[in-house]
Amino acid sequence: MKLFEKTRNTYLIYSVFIFIISSSIIYYTLREIVTNKQDEKLMWDKELIAKKIKYEDPLPIFEVDDYKSKNPPKDTLYFKDTLMYHIVNNKEKYELYRQLTSIETLQGKTYKIITRNSMVRSQDAILAITVSVGIVVFLLILTVYVVNTNIMRRVWLPFYKNLETLKNFSVEANKPIDLQSSDIDEFQELNNSLSKLTNKINSDFNNLKEFTENASHEMQTPLAIMQTKSEILLQSENLEKSQITQINAIYQSVQRLSKLNKTLLLLSKIENRQFKDLEKIKINEVIERQLEIFEDFIENKKLNVEMKSTMDTIIKVNPLLFDVVISNLISNAIKHNNEGGEIFIQTTDLFISVSNSGVPPNMNSASLFERFKKESTASNSFGLGLAIVKKICDNYNWKIMHSFAEDQHNISIYF
């Protein structure tokens, strides 16, 4: 949940809670006030009746039998709510009354005086006032909510715009991040920190990229010289067998080091997303071209290659990277195949699948795509082929999977 929504929802919950509590307090407070006023009115009526009995005796007096005893009850006074039966407009109904009952001894006689006052109008007044005040409170809360929402939206607008800008930030663009300024100190401080951070990232990225390219370029020259000199020495006539063996070992090591350097440079360029040019590529044409390149290796190992394609699928990708993907998949299928084994290649508009016969892997499928992880013990294998393929797939958001079943390795790439 976003911070703005959480703040708004929290405010709404507390507002509803406050509205219910305040309405209840208003209602019961008004009810208590009206009840006290009713009690005062009933007390005044009772005093008036008592005075009339005591001094004027103009009212018909009804003595209660219980009160004619020799030990009449003591004077008492109490209030209560009661319902009275009425017939109004030929309709029978009960109305709520506030009743005062008093037992008093007047001029030697004990009387029970009951006075009542209707609560209907008072209840209506209480409800009317409560509803009116509740509407006012509700409108006040609603107004504050709308105003607060608009204010919060304007306050947080630069933050969300900067967040979107940060999501789209890329070191490959080699541009400083453009953040929207804000009059909120905390947001402005965050902008300054982000600007410093992204500038540092851009600088480090460019330095690393430059170092990688320069180091690789500078290494290629001495490696090429060493390789050339080794070839010249191998062609010398006055060399002993032991010398030829040592020079040949140097030559092989230089070749291996040169190949490793080129491979790591390619991996670094892929990670830095330096292959941005996209073209429409026919998958089948690339596969057939790579099969021709590896034709001698396939014949040497007496492999049977079968290709199945539902259609001539076209994808948009960097042609060099896609060549690397297909080349590494076919090379991997040849290296880890049995003598006289099979290679089956299937292509659709959704995936590419390369299967080959072979022995069960001695590591899990996920480890096969890690750097310098390899099944083959061949000295010319670095364990970087599938790592490069995995990196290219990640670059294009493709999914690559490995499985082994029925003595068959299968690597599939889902577009």
Buried (B, 14 or more C-beta within 10 A) or exposed (E): EEEBEEBBEEBEEEBEEEBEEBBEEBBEEBBEEBBEEBBEBBBEBBEEBBEEBEEEEEEEEEEEEEBEEEEBEEEEEEBEEBEEEEEEEEEEEEBEBBBBBBBBEBEEEBBBBEBBBBBEEBBEEBEEBBEEBBEEBBEEBEEEBEEBBEEBEEBBEBBEEBEEBEEEBEBEEEEEBEBBEBEBEEBBEBBEEBBEEBEEEBEEBEEEBEEBBEBBEEBBEEBEEBBEBBEEBBEEEEBEEEEEEEBEEBBEBBBEBBBBBBBBBBBBBBEBEBBEEEEEBEBBEBBEEBBEEBEEEBEEBEBEBEBEBEEEBEBEBBBEBBBBBBBBBBBBBBBBBBEEBBBBBBBBEEBBBBBBBBEEBEEEBEBBBBBEBBBEEEEEBBBBBBBBBBBBBBBBEBEBBBEBEEEBBBBBBEB
